[in-house]
Amino acid sequence: MKTIVIIGSTGTIGSALASYFKNENCIEASRSLKTKENKVHLDLSDFRSVCDFIKRISIEKIDILFLNSGVFEEKKYTQDGYEYNFMVNAFSPYYIAKRVLELQPDCRIVLTSSISILHAKQELNPKNWKRIYRNTKLIEHGLLKNLEGLYPNSIFYAHPGIVPSRLSFGLHAVPTRRFIQLFGNTLEAGANCLIYASSLPSCKNTWVVPRGIFNLRGRPKVKKIKRSVLLKDEIKKTIIKMEKELEEKYGI
């Protein structure tokens, strides 16, 4: 029996993943869950919660870790003073992946990426706050990409298509929401992209996306990423500074 960890397990794709792996040792983690049995409370905006979660899952031999978190909150900050979306969408998933791979370098990590990164910029305080989601997802992708040099063939990327989720509807106007409802991917097909990615021998310089037009829906396929996800030096410096500040503050 495999041990599967799903971060963001109560979300749209996360719920489909949890259902698929119900016969495995599936550890579900979400902000809305209370810790009991294989369900773990995890608030990615709270570094103490992140550290407690790492300790909890470190006692397991993890086969696959799904990084499936994603939020959009306008002009919100964490209790430690960091931009909320950056902490939840980028820093905390990266930090968890880094610490897990340090302990278990043979663990497979699958990132729920987004096609919106094709139009994103590496900026933390955009003038248009609706850009913050795609910007932080691009930075998250870049941070995981940075770990590949140390842990080859351990990190995989998947875009599940555009699914009818609360997040998708929150990011788009009413006409686009209607389009997503009519032509978006099903939850099962979106989850299948992540599951397919977790089975590949390598996902270097590629990601798994739906086969359909504009990669919105359909069965999974492997596709080359047609944009650079290399991190800017200023982002790298921000991450190093955050790690140092948070680890010193919480005695890690």
C-alpha positions as CSV (number, residue, x, y, z in Angstrom):
1,M,0.0,0.0,0.0
2,K,1.3,3.4,-1.0
3,T,1.4,6.5,1.2
4,I,-0.1,9.5,-0.6
5,V,-0.1,13.0,0.9
6,I,-2.5,15.6,-0.6
7,I,-2.1,19.2,0.3
8,G,-5.3,21.1,-0.5
9,S,-7.4,17.9,-0.2
10,T,-10.7,19.6,0.3
11,G,-10.4,21.7,-2.9
12,T,-12.0,20.8,-6.2
13,I,-9.0,18.8,-7.6
14,G,-7.9,17.7,-4.2
15,S,-11.2,16.0,-3.4
16,A,-11.0,14.1,-6.7
17,L,-7.5,13.0,-5.8
18,A,-8.5,11.9,-2.4
19,S,-11.4,9.8,-3.9
20,Y,-9.0,8.2,-6.4
21,F,-6.5,7.2,-3.7
22,K,-9.1,6.1,-1.1
23,N,-7.8,2.6,-1.0
24,E,-4.2,3.7,-0.3
25,N,-2.8,5.2,2.9
26,C,-4.0,8.7,1.9
27,I,-3.1,11.6,4.2
28,E,-5.3,14.6,3.5
29,A,-4.3,18.1,4.5
30,S,-6.3,21.3,4.4
31,R,-7.0,24.4,6.4
32,S,-10.6,23.3,6.9
33,L,-9.7,19.9,8.4
34,K,-9.3,19.0,12.0
35,T,-6.4,16.6,12.7
36,K,-7.6,13.1,13.2
37,E,-6.7,9.7,11.7
38,N,-5.4,10.5,8.2
39,K,-6.8,14.0,8.0
40,V,-4.4,16.9,9.0
41,H,-5.1,20.5,9.7
42,L,-2.6,22.6,7.6
43,D,-2.7,26.4,7.3
44,L,-0.1,27.3,4.7
45,S,-0.2,31.0,5.8
46,D,1.0,30.0,9.2
47,F,4.7,28.9,9.4
48,R,4.2,27.1,12.7
49,S,1.4,25.0,11.1
50,V,3.7,24.3,8.2
51,C,6.4,23.0,10.5
52,D,4.0,20.9,12.5
53,F,2.7,19.4,9.3
54,I,6.3,18.5,8.2
55,K,6.9,16.8,11.5
56,R,3.6,14.8,11.2
57,I,4.3,13.5,7.7
58,S,8.0,12.8,8.3
59,I,7.1,9.7,10.3
60,E,5.6,8.2,7.2
61,K,7.4,6.7,4.1
62,I,5.8,9.0,1.5
63,D,5.5,7.7,-2.0
64,I,3.7,10.7,-3.6
65,L,3.2,14.3,-2.3
66,F,0.6,16.4,-4.2
67,L,1.1,20.1,-3.8
68,N,-2.4,21.2,-4.7
69,S,-2.9,24.5,-2.9
70,G,-4.1,27.7,-4.5
71,V,-5.8,30.9,-3.2
72,F,-6.6,34.4,-4.2
73,E,-7.0,37.1,-1.5
74,E,-6.7,40.8,-2.3
75,K,-4.3,42.9,-0.2
76,K,-4.1,40.4,2.7
77,Y,-1.0,39.6,4.8
78,T,-0.1,36.7,7.2
79,Q,0.4,37.1,10.9
80,D,4.2,37.3,10.3
81,G,3.7,40.2,7.9
82,Y,4.2,38.4,4.5
83,E,1.9,38.8,1.5
84,Y,-0.7,36.1,2.0
85,N,-1.0,34.7,-1.6
86,F,2.8,34.5,-1.9
87,M,3.0,32.5,1.4
88,V,0.2,30.1,0.5
89,N,0.7,29.6,-3.2
90,A,4.5,29.7,-3.4
91,F,6.7,29.8,-0.2
92,S,5.0,27.2,2.0
93,P,4.5,24.5,-0.7
94,Y,8.2,25.0,-1.7
95,Y,9.3,24.8,1.9
96,I,7.4,21.6,2.5
97,A,8.8,20.1,-0.7
98,K,12.3,21.0,0.2
99,R,12.1,19.6,3.7
100,V,10.4,16.4,2.6
101,L,13.0,15.8,-0.1
102,E,15.8,16.4,2.4
103,L,14.4,13.5,4.5
104,Q,13.1,11.4,1.7
105,P,14.8,12.1,-1.7
106,D,13.0,9.3,-3.4
107,C,9.6,10.8,-2.8
108,R,7.7,11.9,-5.9
109,I,6.3,15.4,-5.7
110,V,3.5,16.6,-8.1
111,L,2.7,20.3,-8.4
112,T,-0.7,21.5,-9.5
113,S,0.5,24.2,-11.9
114,S,-1.7,26.6,-13.9
115,I,-1.7,27.6,-17.6
116,S,-2.0,31.2,-16.3
117,I,1.7,31.1,-15.6
118,L,2.2,31.6,-19.4
119,H,1.1,35.2,-18.9
120,A,2.5,35.8,-15.4
121,K,5.4,38.0,-14.2
122,Q,7.7,37.5,-11.2
123,E,6.3,40.3,-9.1
124,L,4.9,40.2,-5.6
125,N,2.9,43.4,-5.5
126,P,1.2,43.9,-8.9
127,K,-0.9,47.0,-9.5
128,N,-3.7,44.7,-10.7
129,W,-4.3,42.4,-7.8
130,K,-6.0,39.7,-9.9
131,R,-2.5,39.0,-11.3
132,I,-1.2,37.9,-8.0
133,Y,-2.6,34.4,-8.3
134,R,-0.8,33.6,-11.6
135,N,2.3,35.5,-10.5
136,T,2.6,33.5,-7.3
137,K,1.9,30.2,-9.2
138,L,4.7,31.1,-11.6
139,I,7.1,31.7,-8.7
140,E,6.0,28.4,-7.1
141,H,6.8,26.6,-10.3
142,G,10.2,28.3,-10.4
143,L,11.0,27.4,-6.8
144,L,10.2,23.7,-7.5
145,K,12.2,23.9,-10.7
146,N,15.2,25.1,-8.6
147,L,15.0,21.9,-6.5
148,E,15.4,19.7,-9.5
149,G,19.1,20.1,-9.6
150,L,19.4,18.5,-6.2
151,Y,16.6,15.9,-6.7
152,P,16.4,14.9,-10.4
153,N,13.3,13.0,-11.5
154,S,11.5,13.8,-8.2
155,I,9.4,16.8,-9.2
156,F,6.5,16.7,-11.7
157,Y,4.2,19.4,-13.0
158,A,0.6,19.2,-14.1
159,H,-2.0,21.7,-15.4
160,P,-5.4,20.2,-14.8
161,G,-7.2,22.3,-17.3
162,I,-9.8,24.9,-16.4
163,V,-12.2,23.3,-13.9
164,P,-15.4,24.8,-12.4
165,S,-14.0,25.6,-9.0
166,R,-14.5,28.4,-6.5
167,L,-11.1,29.7,-7.3
168,S,-11.7,29.7,-11.0
169,F,-14.9,31.6,-10.6
170,G,-13.3,34.1,-8.2
171,L,-10.6,34.9,-10.7
172,H,-13.0,35.5,-13.7
173,A,-15.9,37.6,-14.7
174,V,-19.4,36.2,-15.2
175,P,-19.1,35.5,-19.0
176,T,-15.9,33.5,-18.4
177,R,-17.4,31.6,-15.6
178,R,-20.2,30.5,-17.9
179,F,-17.6,29.4,-20.5
180,I,-15.8,27.4,-17.8
181,Q,-19.1,25.7,-16.8
182,L,-19.8,24.7,-20.4
183,F,-16.4,23.9,-21.8
184,G,-14.1,23.4,-18.8
185,N,-12.5,20.1,-17.7
186,T,-14.2,17.7,-15.4
187,L,-12.9,17.2,-11.9
188,E,-11.9,13.6,-12.7
189,A,-10.1,14.5,-15.9
190,G,-8.3,17.3,-14.1
191,A,-7.2,15.0,-11.4
192,N,-6.1,12.5,-14.0
193,C,-3.5,15.0,-15.3
194,L,-1.9,15.0,-11.8
195,I,-2.1,11.2,-11.4
196,Y,-0.6,10.7,-14.9
197,A,2.3,13.1,-14.0
198,S,3.0,11.1,-10.9
199,S,3.6,8.0,-13.0
200,L,6.1,9.4,-15.5
201,P,9.8,8.5,-15.4
202,S,10.7,12.2,-15.8
203,C,8.9,15.6,-16.3
204,K,11.9,17.8,-16.8
205,N,11.2,20.9,-18.9
206,T,7.7,19.6,-19.5
207,W,4.3,19.4,-17.8
208,V,1.2,17.3,-18.1
209,V,-1.8,19.1,-19.6
210,P,-5.2,18.2,-21.2
211,R,-5.1,17.2,-24.9
212,G,-7.9,19.5,-26.0
213,I,-7.8,22.9,-27.7
214,F,-5.8,25.5,-25.6
215,N,-5.3,22.6,-23.1
216,L,-8.6,23.4,-21.4
217,R,-9.9,19.9,-21.2
218,G,-9.4,16.2,-22.2
219,R,-7.1,13.3,-21.5
220,P,-3.6,14.1,-20.2
221,K,-0.5,14.5,-22.4
222,V,3.0,15.6,-21.9
223,K,3.9,19.1,-23.3
224,K,7.0,21.3,-23.3
225,I,6.7,24.4,-21.2
226,K,7.0,27.3,-23.6
227,R,8.3,29.9,-21.3
228,S,11.1,30.4,-18.8
229,V,10.4,29.6,-15.2
230,L,13.9,30.5,-14.0
231,L,13.7,32.6,-10.9
232,K,14.9,36.2,-10.8
233,D,17.7,37.0,-8.4
234,E,15.4,39.3,-6.4
235,I,12.9,36.4,-5.8
236,K,15.7,34.1,-4.8
237,K,16.9,36.7,-2.3
238,T,13.4,37.1,-0.9
239,I,13.0,33.4,-0.4
240,I,16.4,33.1,1.4
241,K,15.5,36.0,3.6
242,M,12.1,34.6,4.5
243,E,13.5,31.2,5.3
244,K,16.1,32.7,7.6
245,E,13.6,35.1,9.3
246,L,11.0,32.4,9.9
247,E,13.3,29.7,11.0
248,E,15.0,32.0,13.5
249,K,11.6,33.3,14.8
250,Y,10.2,29.8,15.3
251,G,13.4,28.1,16.4
252,I,13.7,25.7,13.5
